[in-house]
Amino acid sequence: MRPFLSIISLVFFCGAFAQSDSLWSVWKNSSLPDSARLKAISALSWKTVFQQPDSGIALAELQLQLARKSGDPKALFTAYNTLAAGNKMRSDLSAALDYFNRCLEVARSMNDRKRIANTLSNLSTIYKDLGDQPRALQLLHQSLRIDEELGNKEGMAGTFNNIGNIYKRVNETAKALENYAKSAALYAELDNPRGRAVVLVGIGTLHGDLGMLDTAVAELRTAIGLYHRIGNRLDLGKAHNNLGQVLTRMGRMREAYAEFDSARTIHGAMGARDLLARNLYYTGQALLREGRAAEAVRSCREGLAIADSLGLLDQRKECTDCLMHAYAQAGDFRRAYAMQQAFIDLDDTLDRANNGKEVTRLEMTRVFRERWIADSLDQVRTDLEKQMVVDRRMAEQRTQRGFLIFSVIVALVIAGALLSRLRYTSKAKRAIEREKERSDDLLHNILPEEVAAELMEKGSAEARTFDSATVLFTDFKGFTAMSEQLTATELVAEIDHCFKALDAIVEKHGVEKIKTIGDSYMAAAGLPDPASSNAADIVLAALEMRDAIAQRRAERLREGRPAFEMRIGLHSGPVIAGIVGVKKFAYDIWGDTVNTASRMESSGEPGRVNISAATHALVKDVIWLRFEPRGMVAAKGKGALEMFFVDRA
């Protein structure tokens, strides 16, 4: 992976050496200029994030606050870059993608082509991990063009290495070696030990794949020695992992397990879960080689659970394949077959299946309608024929030919009138039914189903008090600034797109949408039917809302378009709910709970879900949630309130 850009010299980890103590003292001294404090905290966070990602991210968030205060775009870029690096190392690829896109925004605003090229290369590593190799390669070629124009050899070296990694991933061995060689030559010219180590890992792993095992071992051991000297734990863990894999192929199992254990210890301590999943797969493969099927199953099942939780397709395939062979080796052919099917199914997408079902449904609907119309016409024709028979028999009883002709004419006229009347009646009935359906749908779109039913039955709906509801508010950050960059049509279209996504999420979780106010969205759980949803449902909905807007933001930023960030706040307590108005009536809720929920939103941060102590008390035992206490936070009009950030465990 290409090194992340840093314009500040690296320092030793805070507290370990006198220089770090000095930097920490500078940061803590608020009487010093912001520029000096920023330099100190930037150096501390950058070094720390490679040793302890969570601690590094915490320092980088302090750095970001000061960078925003200073208004220095370079400081802002550096903070975003450190946050991106930290989140990538703890396998939060969505957050890393968002922060790298923010880096790109800032670099473009400064017209800093070197930073633009570096960020494009870093972005490629995210897409590589997500399995989108074409997109990753496209970004790398963009980065390489810029660095070649600038004569930036360090940037070119990192990009050539990343291109080699892509070609290795897709089994283009010759192209991979060609790009690794270019990278190695540039790093040797620059005398860059970290760069040399990175390339040695790539080349060593590839030589192992090609069967050049002794060469691979020598290269990987050299890389490990370099990483030990420069103190890069994350890449050190990768090198141990890859060396263990090569030693497994050589049958040197005791040494292989020692390397896997070293990698697992490093990645586990750093929270690098994507690398941990691959380590467990490699370990499972080694255990299979020795016929230790039960242990291989445990290792690969643990790896699969991690890969599933992170949505990593490559690791899911690897661990599923490992489990298939492990179950077969253990004689459990039923589970082996199930894993084989799971492995095959990973290549199919839900979208493809859903699209197929939708086409089938539409075709069946079309055939049904055509059959219904044909049956209706056949029935009209049969009724007319019966009427004609009756008229004809009556006419035959007449003795006068003229009367007979007259009767037939009258019968035809009557039949035509009956047919016309039948068609008109059927058409009118269908129109009435359609209008009734539209009015019912419109009413259900405005009001909750229970309230709409009460209104249609009684002509009115009574207000109700709910002792425990959880209210959600969202708000877009930077709405005013974005409105200045878009036309009115574009702005409304983007808000509509976002709110439609939120509508789908609240419906999925049984949560009741209350209303939208400008760029704010309001929903509630526990009403109008208290059994329909609870606090946990709406918290999960809030997390999905956050992710949906973050994904939309990433998509727009990739396209070079402005995008929203969103704050979300929740509070639980009693509310009153009912219908207000006669014309343009609406279902609404009132009470101090609503006001406090609004304060939770305004006191939160973009991309975070902020909840009150009352909501926390209702969901604190939910095992798939984790909480970050914020202590007492000042809220406008409410004084200091206890708040928590919530996320998935």
N, C-alpha and C positions, 0 to 999 in steps of 0.2 A: 504494500500500500504506500502511496506517495505520502511523505511527511506533511502534516498539517502546517500551514503557514503561521509563523510567529515572528513578529518584528522586534521581539524582546528576547534578550539572552536568557537561556534556561538557568534555573538556580536549583540547588539541592532542596529536598523536601523540608517543609517548615518544621523547625524544632530540632532537626538533625544536625545542622551545622550552624556556625556563628553567622555566616552570611544570611541564612534564612531567618535567624533570630532578628538580625538587623532589618531585613525587609518587612518582617511582621511588625516590628516597632514603628517603622515608617508608616505602614498602613493604619495602625491603631492611633497614630498621632493626628488628630483632626485639625490641629493648628497649622499643619504643613499644607503647601499648595496641593490642589487636587491633582495636578500633573504628576507630582512626585508620588502621591499615594496610589494613583492609577498604575504607574510603572511598577511599584512594589507588588500590588495585588495581582497584576497581570502575570508577573514572573512566578509568583507563588502558585496561582491557580493552574498555570500551564504545566509546571512540573508535577504538581500534585495529582492532576487529572490522569496522568499516565501511571501513577502508583496506586492511588485510591480514588477511582472515578467519582464516587458519591461525595467525598470530601472536596475533590477538585471542582465538581459542579456547584457545591455550596459556595465555595470561594468565588467562582465565576459569576454567580448570581449577584454577589456583593459588588464585584467588578462591574457588572452590567448596570447596576443602579447608579454608580458613580459616573460611568461612561455616558449614560443618558443625561445626567445632571450637567456634565461638562459640555455636552453637545459636540464632542470631538468624534468625527466619523471613523477615524483610525482606531480609536479606543473602543468604539462600538463594534467594529469589525472583529477586533481581537477577542472581545468578550463572547460574541456569537460563535466564533471559531472554536474557542475552548469549550463552550457548552455543546457544540456539535460533536467535538471529539469525545467528550465525556459520555454523552448519550449513546454514541456508537459503541463505545467500549462496554457499556452495560446493556447492550443489545436493544436499546429503544430506538429502532431504525426510523420510526415515524418522527420522533422528536429531533433526531439527528438531521433528517431530511429537511425539516422545517428550519432549523438553525442554519444549515448550509445555504438554504434559499435566502435567508435574511442576510447572510454574508454577501451573497451575490447581489442583492439589492443595494447594499451599502457600497460595495466595490464599483458597481455601475454608476451610482450617484457621484462617486469621486472620479469616475473615468480612469480607474486604476487597473490597467490591463494585466499587470502581474498578479494582482489579487484575484481578478476575474478568472485568469487561467488556472490558478491554484485551486480556486473553489470549484470550478468545473471538474477538475481531476478528482477532488475529494468527493464530489457528488457521485461520480462514477462508481466509487466503492460501495455506496449505498445501493445503487441499482444492481451492481454485481451480486451483493448479498441477497437481494430480493429476487434474483433469478432473471432480471431483465438485461441480458448481455448485450443485445443490439443497442439499447439506449445508453448503457455504460460506455460502449465503444464509441458511439457518436459523440458523447461529451468529451472523451479523451482526445479524439482527433481535433475537436474545437480548441481544447486546451493546448495541444501540441502546436497548432498553427500560430497561436498567440505567442507562445514561448519562443518558437523559432524566429518569429519576427523581432522579438525583443532581445534575442541572443541569451536567454535565461537558461543556462546549462543545468542548473540544479532542478528547475522546473521540468525541463525536458527529460532529465534522468528519471525523475519520479514518474512521469507520464509513460515513458517507455516501459518501465517496470509494471505499471498498472495494465498497460496493453498486453504485456506478456502474460499477466495473470488471467486476463479474459481469454486469450487464445488457449492457455493451458486448460481452462475450465471447459472449453468446447472441443478439446482434443485436437487442436491445430498445433502439433508439436513443433514443426519447423518454424512457424511464425512466432511461437512463444519464445523459442531459443534465440531467434534473430533479435527480438525486442529486448530480451534479458541481456544479450551481449552489448547492445547499444547503451543500455542503462548502466551496466557494470563499467564500461569504458569511461563514461562521463563521471561516475562516482569516483573512479580511481584518479582521474584527472583533477577532480575537486578535492581529493583526499577526505572524503566524507565517510566516516566509519559506520554510521547508522545506515546510510544508503547502501554501502557494500553488504552489510548484514542482511538487509531486506532482499537484495538481489540474490544473495547466496541461498536464502531460504527457498526462493522461487525456483532457482536452477537446481538446487539439491533435490527438491521434491520431484521436479520433472525428471531428473536423472534416475531417481528411484522408480518412477513409473516406467521408465524405459529399460529397467533391469540393470543399470549401472550402479549397483548397490554400494560398493566400496567407495566410489567417487561421491555418491550422495551422502554417505555417512561423514566423510571428511569435510564436505562443504557445510553440512548442517552443524557439525561440531564447531567449525570455525565461526559460523554465525552466532551460535550460542555464546562463545567466548566474547565476541564483540558486544553482544547485548548485555552480558554481565558487566562489562567495563563501562558502558554508557548508561546502564540502569533502566533500560526499557523493558518493563515487566510483561506488557501485553504481547509484544512481538517475541519475547523470550518464550512465553508459553506456547505460541504458535510453532516456534522452532522445535521445542521439546515434543510437541504433538506429532510433527512431521517426521522427526527422527525416530520416534517410537514406531511409526508406521513402516519405515524402511527396515528397522531392526526386526519387525515381525516377519517381513518377507524373507529375511535372512535366517529365520528360525532362532534368533537370539532373544528368546522370550523374556528371560529375567531382566535383561537390559531394557527391552521394549516396555515392560510394565513399569519400570522405574521412570522412564521418560513420560509415559502417560500419567503417572501419579504426580510428577512435577508439574506438568501442564494443568492437570485438574486442580491442584492446589492453587496455582496462580490465577486461573480463570475463575474459580469459585470465589476466591477472596476479592477479585475485582468486579464480580457480578457480570462477567462477559458470558452471558448464557448461550449465545449463538455458537461461540467457540466451545463451550462446555458440551453442547449437544453433539458436535462433531467429535470431540474427545471420547465421549461415551460410545459413539459408533465405532471409532477406531479400536477402542478397548474390546468391544463386543466381537469385532472381527478377529482380534488376536485370540480371544477365548474360544471362538469357533475353531480356529486352526488347531487348538489343543484338544478339541472335543469336549470342552466344558460348556455344554449347551445351556444348562440351567443358569449359570452365571452370565452367559452371553445374553440370555433373555432379559435378565434383570437390568443389565447395562443398557441394552438397546431400547427397552421399554422406557427407561428413565430419559434417554436421549429423545425418544419420540414425543414424550410428554412435553419436554422443553420446546422442541421444534413446533409442535401443534400450538402451544401457547404463544409463540412468536410469529406464527404463520410463515415459517421458512420452508419453502417447497423442496429445495435440494436436500436439506437434512431430514425432512420427513420421508423422502424417497429412500435415502440411505438407511435410516433406522428401520423402515418397514421391510426393506430387502433383508437386512440383518435378522430381523425377527422371523421372517419366512424360513430362512435357512436354519436358524436356531431351533425353531419348533420341529422342522423336518428331522434335524439331527437327533432331537429328543424323542422322536417317534410320535409326536402330537400332530398328526397329519390334518386333523380338522382345523386347528388353529393355523397351521402352515398354509392351508388352502385359503383361509380367510385373509391372511396377510398378503398372499399372492393377489387376491382380488383387490385388496386395498391398494396395493402397489400399482396395479393396472388402472384403477379408478382415479388415481392421482392425476392422470393425464386428461381426464375429462373435466370440464368446467360446469358449474351449476347454471351458468348463463345459457350454455348450449342446450342443456336439458329443458330449462324453463322456456326457451324460445320454441323448442320443438313442441312442448305441451300447448303453448299458446296458439301455434299454427293449427294444431289438431283441433283445439277448442273452437277456433274461428271457423274452420271448415265444417265442423259438425253443426255449428249454429246456422251457417249459410244453408246447408242441406235441409235442416229442419224447417227453416223459414220457407224455402222453396216448396217443400212437401206440404206444408200447412196451407200455403196459398193454392196449390193445385187441388188439395182435398176440398177447400172451401168452394172453388169454382165447380168441382164435380158435384158437390151437394146442391148448389144453386141450379145446375143443369138438370139434376135428377128431379128436383122439386118442380121445375118448369115443365118437364116432360109429363109428370104426373098430372099437373093442372091441365095440360093440353089434352090428355086422354079423357079426363072428366068432361071437358068442354066439347070434345068430339062426340062423346056418347050422348050428351044432351042434344047436340045439333042433329045427330042421326034420328032422334025421335021426332024431329020437326018434319012436317010434310012439305013445307014450302021451301023451294030451292033458294030463294032470295033470303029467307030468314036464316037458312043454314049458313049462307055466305056471310051474312051480317054477324051471326054468332061467332063464326070463326075469326072474323076481323076484331070483334070485341074481345074475344079470348086472347088474341095476340097482343092487343093493346094492354089488356089487364096484365098479361104475363110480363110484357116489357116494363109496365109500371111497377109490378111486384119485384122484378129483378133490380130495377133502378133503386127502389125503396130498400131492398135487402142490402144492396151495396152501400147505399148512403148510411143505413143504420149501423152496418158493420164498421164502416169507416169512422162514423161519429163515436161509436163505442170505444174503438181503439184509441182515438184521439183523447177521449175523456180519461181512459185508463193511463195513457202516457202523461197527461197533465197531472193526474193524481199522483203518479209515481214521482214526477218532477217536484211537485209541491212537498211530498213527503221527504224526498231526498234533500230538498232545500231546507226544510224544517230541521231534519236530523243534522244537517251541516252546520246550522246555527246553534242548535240546542243539544244537550245530551239526550240520549235515546229515552231514558226514563222520564225526563222533564217534558220532552216532546209528546210522549204518550199521554202524560197527565194533562197537558195543554189541549190535545185533540179530544180527549174524553170529557174533560170538565169545562173547557173553555178558559181555564186559568191554571196557574201552577203556584203553589205556596212556597215562600222562602223557608229554608231549613238551616238549622245550626248543626255544624259538624264539629265534634269535640277534638278530633285529631285528623288534620289534613296536612299534607306537605306541599308547600307552594314553591314553584321554580320560576326564576326570572333569568332571561339572557339579555345581553346588550352587545352591540358591535363596537369595538374600539376603533377610533379613527374614522368614524362614519362621516363626519363633516369634511375631513381632508379627502376622503375617497370620493365624496360627492362632487368635489371640485375637479376631479380628474376624469369623471365619466359624464356622459350626457344623461339627461333625465331618463330616457328610455333604457339605457344600459344599466343605470343605477337600480331602477325598479325591477328590471329583469334579473339582476343579480340577487336582490333581496328576495324576490319571488322564488328563485332557485333554492336559496338557502332555507327559506321557511317551508317549502315543500318537503325538503329533506327532514326538517324537524317534525313536521306533521306526521310523516311516515314512522318516525321513531316513537313518538308518543302513542300513536295508534298501536304499534307493535307491542308496547309494554302496558297497554290498558290504562294509560294516563289520560286525563281530560285536558284538552287544550281549552284555555279560557279566552284569550284574545291576543292580538298583536297591537302594539302602540308604537307607531313609527318603525324604528329598527329594533324594538324590544319585543320579546316573545314571553308569554306567560302561560303556565300550565300548572295543574295540581293533581295530586294523588289522594285517594281516600274519599272521593266524591264524584258524582252524586250517589254512587253505590259504594259504601265503604269497603265492600268485599272485592271490588273490581281491581284495586291496586293499593299498594302501600308505599312506605318510605323507601324501602329497598328497590322497588320497581322504578321509582322516579329518579333515584340516584344512578341506577344503571342506565336509564334513559339519558340522564345528563351527561354521563361519560361518553355515550355513543354520539350525542349531539356535539360534544367537544371534538371527538375524532372526525365526525363528518365535516365540520367546518375546517378543521386542520387539513384534512385531505383536499377539500376544495381550494383552500389557500395555496397548498403546495402545487396543485394543478395550474392555478392561474399564474403563480409566480414563475413556474417553468415556461409559461407562454409569454412572460414579460408583462403581465397585466396586474394592476393593483388588486388586493384581496383583503377581506375582512379578517380580523381576529375577534374572538368572542369571550366575554366573561360570563360565568354562570354562578348563581347563588341560590341556596335553598334554606328554608326554615320551616319548622313544624309547629302546629298549634291549632287552636280553635278558629273557625271561620264561619261566616254567614254566607249562604249562596242562594241566588234566586234570579228571576227575570226582571229586568228594568226596561221601562219604556212601553209605548203602544205602537208607535211607528219605528221601524228599524230596531226592534227590541233585541236584547242580548242577554245571555246568561253570564253573570258576573259574581265575584266573591269580594267580601269586605272583612275588615278587622285588622287588629294590630299585627297579626301573623303575616298578612300581605305586605304591610309596610316594612316589617323586619326582613322578610325575604328579599325585598328590593334592596335593602341596605347590605345584605349578604352579597348580592351581585356587584354593587358599586364598590364594595370593600375588597373584592377579589382581585385576581390578576388574569390577564389574557391567557387562554389555553388551560386554565385551572378551574376546578369545580370547588367552590367555597361553601361550606355548610355551617350552620349554627350548632351550638351545644345541644339544643333540643333535638335536631335531626340526628346528630351524632349518637345521642342516647338511644335512638330507635334502631340504628343500623350498626352499632359498634361491634355486635357479635356476628355480623355477616362475614363468613370466612373468605369470600372472594373480594373483600375490600380492605384497603389499608389507609391509614389516616396520618396526616402530618399536623400536629397541634400548632396553632399560630399564637396561642395565648390570648390576652385581652387586646382587641383591636378597636380603635376609635371608629365609630360609625356615626355619620351625620344625623343629628336629631335623636340619637339613641344612647350616646355615651359610649363607654367601652363594653364590647360584647366578646364573649369567647367564641373563637372560630377555628375551623379545621379545614385543611385541604384534603380531598378524598380522591383516591385513584384505585385502579384494580390492583389486587394483591399480586 
